[in-house]
Amino acid sequence: MSLVEDQNRTQNIQAIEDRKVAEAEHLVTMVREMMAAESYKDPRLQAFKARRREHAMQERWWKPNLALPKKRNF
């Protein structure tokens, strides 16, 4: 074979190996992110819960604090 074909072959083999390594690294990072997202200690989840709690404790203008109706006597 010619020298150019040998160089192309070695470059192709190296590119294949590099893609395999990059794919493995990507899978590792994806698994880490998935584990963090499923964690109860995830900062994004904690921030979401804090926002929901703050929103739930707001006084609503469409539900004023009215006294409960008196118990009916039959």
Secondary structure, 3 states (H helix, E strand, C coil): CCHHHHHHHHHHHHHHHHHHHHHHHHHHHHHHHHHHHHCCCCHHHHHHHHHHHHHHCCCCCCCCCCCCCCCCCC
